[in-house]
Amino acid sequence: MTSRVDGSEQPWNQQRLRSSNERLLLERLRAAPASRAQLARETGLSKPTVSSALAALEAAGLVREAGLHTPERGRVAVLYAPDPAAGYALGIDIGRDWLRIALADLDGTITARADVRNRARSSAAMADLVVSTAHAVVADAGVAEVAHAVVGTPGVYDPRARRVRYAHHLPGWGRAGLFDRMRDELGVPLAVHNDANLAALGEHTFGVGAGSRLFVYVMIGTGLGMGVVADGRLFTGANGAAGEIGFLPWAGRAEPDTIEDAVSADAVVRAARALGMRGSPTAKAVFEAARAGDPAAVAAVRQEGERLAHTVAAVAAVLDPDLVVLGGGVGHSADLLLQTVRDTLRRLTPLRPKIAASALGEDAVLLGAVATALGTARDVTFARRT
């Protein structure tokens, strides 16, 4: 990109060029602080152009001085870095049992967070809980303005109908206009994404999916979902439903109709009861009992691993991923499942991707929402301030 502007060019072309130069420098500075001379060398822009663009960015509050560089030879140079407080992004993870909300600055640092039990008994009450908790998080951080927010939710958001489809475990959540109301009451631009997709993006950005060419994140919890990331980009399909593997029919001998019925947390509990575990256990209790050596719990967990292997085999045949990450509520106990999944997969198919547990645990969706919101927040903040 040239730094010189011919005098015959129109003023709007000059403005676009200045804006492009400023954005180029800002993106470079996100990697690491740098001096004017270093920026000129690395971007190919002239030193006067760099100085002018940095001055404009600093005046807009997008860049700040970040210390001094003292070389062995030559003059001391001022280092510049993006100002993380120029804007903020909000990540929201809505689950059946928990609501998690985090506010991050433009560097991606979490500045405030809230994790609250989701005790809402209706979609309207749940929307109220989201709005009130988000306002509290922003107020706690002392932030005046949020540039963008991203919500992670079960199901698939239909932007034309303005509603979520397939969120069967959140009654009433598919009501049209619910997210429009949340957006208006929050006063923040808001995008809605499937929770498994965001978990996959979170794992790619911050977890074990980094560097993978094509990996899938299998979320096993109240339901069963999957996010697919290929070459760093999320694959959502023609209508946003790619990865809804819970709807696949289950071909086992027993009663489940779909893979979700066979593999989700409720399936672990049903199996433990059928195998003789007493009381009213939760999936978490079953895994804890398995760690303690309870025979019924151990058998139920083994069955879960075997059924998960069938799920992975189907995914491997269709997508050929190099990595499959197990996450979600059941995925938190992946250490008890991994060996069974691997051994069963070896018997089922010659296609054997690497299987790993999520590195982010219960924060995968939330961090994926923050990472997604940050991309837009940076663009919005740049456009507003320049």
C-alpha positions as CSV (number, residue, x, y, z in Angstrom):
1,M,0.0,0.0,0.0
2,T,1.5,3.4,-1.0
3,S,1.7,6.2,1.4
4,R,1.7,8.9,-1.2
5,V,-1.5,10.6,-2.5
6,D,-1.5,12.2,-5.9
7,G,-2.8,15.8,-5.7
8,S,-5.4,15.0,-8.4
9,E,-7.2,12.4,-6.2
10,Q,-10.5,13.3,-4.7
11,P,-10.7,14.2,-1.0
12,W,-12.8,11.1,-0.2
13,N,-10.0,9.0,-1.7
14,Q,-7.5,10.7,0.5
15,Q,-9.7,10.1,3.5
16,R,-10.1,6.4,2.7
17,L,-6.3,6.0,2.3
18,R,-5.7,7.7,5.7
19,S,-8.3,5.4,7.3
20,S,-6.7,2.3,5.6
21,N,-3.3,3.3,6.9
22,E,-4.6,3.9,10.4
23,R,-6.4,0.5,10.4
24,L,-3.2,-1.2,9.1
25,L,-1.1,0.2,11.9
26,L,-3.7,-0.5,14.6
27,E,-4.0,-4.2,13.5
28,R,-0.2,-4.5,13.5
29,L,0.0,-3.0,17.0
30,R,-2.4,-5.6,18.3
31,A,0.3,-8.1,17.8
32,A,2.9,-6.3,19.9
33,P,3.9,-2.7,20.8
34,A,6.2,-1.0,18.2
35,S,7.9,2.2,17.4
36,R,7.4,4.5,14.5
37,A,10.5,3.3,12.7
38,Q,9.5,-0.4,13.3
39,L,6.0,0.2,11.9
40,A,7.4,1.9,8.9
41,R,9.8,-1.0,8.2
42,E,7.1,-3.6,8.7
43,T,4.2,-2.0,6.8
44,G,6.1,-0.3,4.0
45,L,4.5,3.1,4.9
46,S,6.7,6.1,4.9
47,K,7.8,7.5,8.3
48,P,5.8,10.8,7.9
49,T,2.7,8.7,7.0
50,V,3.2,6.5,10.1
51,S,3.7,9.6,12.3
52,S,0.6,11.2,10.9
53,A,-1.5,8.1,11.3
54,L,-0.3,7.4,14.8
55,A,-1.1,11.0,15.8
56,A,-4.6,10.6,14.5
57,L,-5.1,7.3,16.3
58,E,-3.7,8.7,19.5
59,A,-6.0,11.7,19.3
60,A,-9.0,9.4,18.7
61,G,-8.1,7.5,21.9
62,L,-7.3,4.3,20.0
63,V,-3.6,4.2,20.6
64,R,-1.4,5.2,23.5
65,E,2.3,5.3,24.4
66,A,3.4,2.0,25.9
67,G,6.9,2.7,27.1
68,L,10.3,3.3,25.6
69,H,12.7,1.1,23.5
70,T,16.4,1.7,24.1
71,P,18.5,0.1,21.3
72,E,22.2,-0.6,21.6
73,R,22.8,2.1,19.1
74,G,20.7,5.1,18.1
75,R,18.0,7.1,19.9
76,V,15.5,6.0,22.4
77,A,12.2,5.3,20.6
78,V,8.6,5.6,21.9
79,L,6.6,2.4,21.7
80,Y,2.9,2.5,20.8
81,A,0.1,0.0,21.6
82,P,-3.7,0.0,21.2
83,D,-5.6,1.4,24.1
84,P,-7.7,-1.5,25.4
85,A,-10.1,0.8,27.1
86,A,-11.2,2.4,23.8
87,G,-14.1,0.0,23.6
88,Y,-15.7,-3.1,25.2
89,A,-17.4,-6.3,24.2
90,L,-19.9,-8.4,26.0
91,G,-20.2,-12.2,25.9
92,I,-23.3,-13.9,27.1
93,D,-23.8,-17.7,27.6
94,I,-27.4,-18.8,28.2
95,G,-27.9,-22.3,29.4
96,R,-30.6,-24.2,31.1
97,D,-28.9,-24.2,34.5
98,W,-26.5,-21.2,34.3
99,L,-26.2,-17.8,32.8
100,R,-22.7,-16.5,32.4
101,I,-21.8,-13.0,31.2
102,A,-18.4,-11.4,30.8
103,L,-17.2,-7.9,29.7
104,A,-13.9,-7.7,27.9
105,D,-11.8,-4.7,26.8
106,L,-10.4,-4.6,23.2
107,D,-7.4,-6.6,24.2
108,G,-9.7,-9.4,25.2
109,T,-9.0,-9.1,28.9
110,I,-12.1,-9.9,31.1
111,T,-12.8,-6.8,33.2
112,A,-16.0,-8.0,34.9
113,R,-18.0,-11.2,35.0
114,A,-21.1,-12.8,36.6
115,D,-22.2,-16.4,36.8
116,V,-25.8,-16.8,38.1
117,R,-28.1,-19.7,38.4
118,N,-30.8,-19.7,35.8
119,R,-34.0,-20.1,37.9
120,A,-36.2,-18.4,35.3
121,R,-39.5,-20.3,34.7
122,S,-40.4,-18.5,31.5
123,S,-38.7,-17.1,28.4
124,A,-39.7,-13.5,29.5
125,A,-38.2,-14.1,33.0
126,M,-35.0,-15.5,31.4
127,A,-34.7,-12.4,29.1
128,D,-35.2,-10.2,32.2
129,L,-32.4,-12.1,34.0
130,V,-30.0,-11.7,31.0
131,V,-30.7,-7.9,30.8
132,S,-30.4,-7.2,34.5
133,T,-27.3,-9.3,34.9
134,A,-25.6,-7.7,31.9
135,H,-26.4,-4.2,33.2
136,A,-24.9,-5.2,36.6
137,V,-21.7,-6.5,34.9
138,V,-21.2,-3.3,32.9
139,A,-21.9,-1.1,35.9
140,D,-19.5,-3.1,38.0
141,A,-16.8,-2.4,35.5
142,G,-17.6,1.3,35.4
143,V,-18.0,1.2,31.6
144,A,-20.1,3.9,29.9
145,E,-20.5,2.2,26.5
146,V,-20.3,-1.3,25.1
147,A,-19.6,-1.6,21.4
148,H,-21.0,-5.1,20.7
149,A,-22.5,-8.1,22.4
150,V,-22.8,-11.8,21.4
151,V,-25.2,-14.3,22.9
152,G,-24.6,-18.0,22.9
153,T,-27.8,-20.1,23.1
154,P,-29.0,-23.6,22.4
155,G,-30.7,-24.0,19.1
156,V,-30.3,-22.1,15.8
157,Y,-31.2,-18.4,15.5
158,D,-33.3,-17.6,12.4
159,P,-32.7,-13.8,11.6
160,R,-35.6,-13.6,9.2
161,A,-38.1,-15.0,11.7
162,R,-36.2,-13.3,14.6
163,R,-36.4,-16.4,16.7
164,V,-34.5,-19.4,17.9
165,R,-35.3,-22.8,16.6
166,Y,-34.6,-26.2,18.1
167,A,-34.0,-25.0,21.7
168,H,-36.1,-27.7,23.2
169,H,-34.6,-27.6,26.6
170,L,-35.5,-23.9,27.1
171,P,-39.3,-23.8,27.0
172,G,-40.7,-20.7,25.2
173,W,-37.2,-19.6,24.1
174,G,-38.3,-19.8,20.4
175,R,-40.7,-16.9,20.8
176,A,-40.3,-14.4,18.0
177,G,-38.9,-11.0,18.9
178,L,-37.4,-12.1,22.3
179,F,-33.9,-11.1,21.3
180,D,-35.1,-7.9,19.8
181,R,-36.5,-7.0,23.2
182,M,-33.2,-7.9,24.9
183,R,-31.3,-5.8,22.3
184,D,-33.5,-2.8,23.0
185,E,-33.3,-3.1,26.8
186,L,-29.5,-3.6,26.7
187,G,-29.0,-0.7,24.4
188,V,-26.2,-2.6,22.7
189,P,-25.9,-4.1,19.2
190,L,-26.4,-7.8,19.7
191,A,-25.8,-10.9,17.7
192,V,-27.1,-14.4,18.5
193,H,-25.1,-17.6,17.8
194,N,-25.5,-21.3,18.6
195,D,-23.7,-22.2,21.8
196,A,-21.8,-25.2,20.4
197,N,-20.5,-23.0,17.5
198,L,-19.2,-20.4,20.0
199,A,-17.6,-23.1,22.2
200,A,-15.8,-24.3,19.1
201,L,-14.6,-20.8,18.4
202,G,-13.6,-20.4,22.0
203,E,-11.6,-23.6,21.9
204,H,-9.9,-22.6,18.6
205,T,-9.0,-19.2,20.0
206,F,-8.0,-20.1,23.6
207,G,-7.9,-23.9,23.9
208,V,-6.7,-27.1,22.3
209,G,-8.2,-26.3,18.9
210,A,-5.5,-23.7,18.2
211,G,-3.5,-24.7,15.1
212,S,-5.9,-27.4,14.0
213,R,-6.8,-27.5,10.3
214,L,-10.3,-28.9,10.8
215,F,-11.7,-29.7,14.3
216,V,-15.1,-30.3,15.8
217,Y,-16.2,-29.5,19.3
218,V,-18.8,-31.9,20.6
219,M,-20.9,-30.4,23.4
220,I,-22.5,-33.1,25.6
221,G,-24.8,-31.8,28.3
222,T,-28.5,-31.2,28.6
223,G,-28.5,-31.8,24.8
224,L,-26.0,-32.7,22.2
225,G,-24.5,-30.2,19.7
226,M,-21.4,-29.7,17.6
227,G,-19.4,-26.8,16.2
228,V,-17.1,-27.2,13.2
229,V,-14.1,-25.0,12.6
230,A,-12.2,-25.3,9.3
231,D,-9.0,-23.3,8.7
232,G,-9.9,-21.0,11.5
233,R,-13.5,-20.3,10.2
234,L,-16.7,-21.5,11.6
235,F,-18.8,-23.7,9.3
236,T,-22.5,-23.3,9.9
237,G,-24.2,-24.7,6.8
238,A,-26.8,-23.2,4.5
239,N,-29.3,-22.4,7.3
240,G,-27.1,-22.2,10.4
241,A,-27.9,-25.8,11.5
242,A,-24.6,-27.5,10.6
243,G,-23.5,-29.5,13.7
244,E,-27.0,-30.2,15.0
245,I,-25.9,-33.9,15.4
246,G,-28.4,-34.5,18.2
247,F,-31.1,-35.0,15.6
248,L,-29.3,-37.9,13.9
249,P,-31.2,-41.2,14.4
250,W,-29.8,-43.7,16.9
251,A,-29.3,-47.1,15.5
252,G,-28.7,-48.9,18.8
253,R,-30.7,-51.8,20.1
254,A,-32.3,-50.0,23.0
255,E,-35.0,-47.3,23.2
256,P,-33.3,-44.0,22.3
257,D,-34.6,-42.4,19.0
258,T,-31.9,-39.9,18.4
259,I,-28.2,-39.6,19.3
260,E,-29.1,-36.9,21.7
261,D,-31.4,-39.3,23.6
262,A,-28.5,-41.8,23.7
263,V,-25.6,-39.6,24.7
264,S,-26.8,-36.6,26.7
265,A,-26.6,-36.1,30.4
266,D,-30.0,-37.6,30.9
267,A,-28.9,-40.7,29.1
268,V,-26.1,-41.2,31.6
269,V,-28.5,-40.9,34.5
270,R,-31.0,-43.4,32.9
271,A,-28.2,-45.9,32.3
272,A,-27.0,-45.6,35.9
273,R,-30.4,-46.2,37.3
274,A,-31.0,-49.2,34.9
275,L,-27.8,-50.7,36.1
276,G,-28.7,-50.5,39.7
277,M,-27.6,-47.1,41.0
278,R,-29.9,-45.9,43.8
279,G,-31.4,-42.6,44.6
280,S,-31.9,-39.7,42.1
281,P,-28.5,-39.1,40.7
282,T,-27.4,-36.3,38.4
283,A,-24.9,-36.9,35.6
284,K,-22.3,-35.2,37.7
285,A,-23.1,-37.5,40.6
286,V,-22.8,-40.6,38.3
287,F,-19.3,-39.5,37.2
288,E,-18.3,-38.8,40.8
289,A,-19.5,-42.3,41.8
290,A,-17.6,-43.8,38.9
291,R,-14.4,-42.2,40.1
292,A,-15.1,-43.8,43.5
293,G,-15.5,-47.2,41.8
294,D,-19.3,-47.7,42.1
295,P,-20.0,-50.6,39.7
296,A,-23.2,-49.2,38.3
297,A,-21.7,-45.8,37.7
298,V,-18.6,-47.3,36.1
299,A,-20.8,-49.3,33.7
300,A,-22.9,-46.3,32.8
301,V,-19.9,-44.2,32.1
302,R,-18.4,-47.0,29.9
303,Q,-21.7,-47.1,28.0
304,E,-21.6,-43.3,27.5
305,G,-18.0,-43.6,26.1
306,E,-19.1,-46.3,23.7
307,R,-22.0,-44.3,22.4
308,L,-19.9,-41.2,22.1
309,A,-17.5,-43.3,19.9
310,H,-20.4,-44.0,17.5
311,T,-21.0,-40.3,17.4
312,V,-17.4,-39.5,16.6
313,A,-17.3,-42.3,14.0
314,A,-20.2,-40.7,12.1
315,V,-18.6,-37.2,12.3
316,A,-15.2,-38.6,11.2
317,A,-16.8,-40.3,8.1
318,V,-18.5,-37.0,7.0
319,L,-15.9,-34.3,7.9
320,D,-12.6,-36.1,8.4
321,P,-11.4,-33.8,11.2
322,D,-7.9,-34.0,12.6
323,L,-9.2,-33.3,16.1
324,V,-12.4,-33.9,18.1
325,V,-12.8,-32.0,21.3
326,L,-15.3,-33.3,24.0
327,G,-16.9,-30.5,26.1
328,G,-20.1,-29.5,27.8
329,G,-21.3,-30.7,31.2
330,V,-20.5,-34.4,30.4
331,G,-17.4,-33.3,28.6
332,H,-16.0,-32.0,31.9
333,S,-15.5,-35.6,32.9
334,A,-13.9,-36.5,29.6
335,D,-10.9,-38.0,31.4
336,L,-13.2,-40.9,32.3
337,L,-14.4,-41.2,28.8
338,L,-11.4,-40.8,26.5
339,Q,-10.0,-44.3,26.7
340,T,-13.3,-45.9,26.1
341,V,-14.0,-43.6,23.2
342,R,-10.6,-44.3,21.6
343,D,-10.8,-48.1,22.1
344,T,-14.3,-48.3,20.7
345,L,-13.5,-46.0,17.8
346,R,-10.6,-48.3,16.9
347,R,-13.1,-51.2,16.5
348,L,-15.7,-49.1,14.6
349,T,-13.7,-47.4,11.9
350,P,-10.3,-46.9,10.3
351,L,-10.9,-43.1,10.5
352,R,-9.5,-42.1,13.9
353,P,-9.0,-38.4,14.6
354,K,-7.3,-37.3,17.7
355,I,-9.7,-37.1,20.7
356,A,-9.1,-34.5,23.4
357,A,-10.9,-33.0,26.4
358,S,-11.8,-29.3,26.2
359,A,-9.2,-27.0,27.8
360,L,-11.8,-24.3,28.6
361,G,-14.4,-26.4,30.5
362,E,-17.6,-24.5,31.4
363,D,-16.1,-21.3,29.9
364,A,-15.9,-22.4,26.3
365,V,-19.2,-20.9,25.1
366,L,-18.6,-17.7,27.1
367,L,-15.1,-17.2,25.8
368,G,-16.3,-18.0,22.3
369,A,-18.9,-15.3,22.6
370,V,-16.3,-12.8,23.9
371,A,-13.9,-13.6,21.0
372,T,-16.7,-13.2,18.4
373,A,-18.0,-10.0,20.0
374,L,-14.4,-8.6,20.0
375,G,-14.0,-8.7,16.3
376,T,-17.1,-6.5,15.7
377,A,-16.4,-4.3,18.7
378,R,-12.9,-3.4,17.3
379,D,-14.4,-2.5,14.0
380,V,-17.3,-0.5,15.5
381,T,-14.9,1.4,17.9
382,F,-12.6,2.3,15.1
383,A,-15.4,3.6,12.9
384,R,-16.9,5.6,15.7
385,R,-13.7,7.2,16.8
386,T,-12.2,7.9,13.4
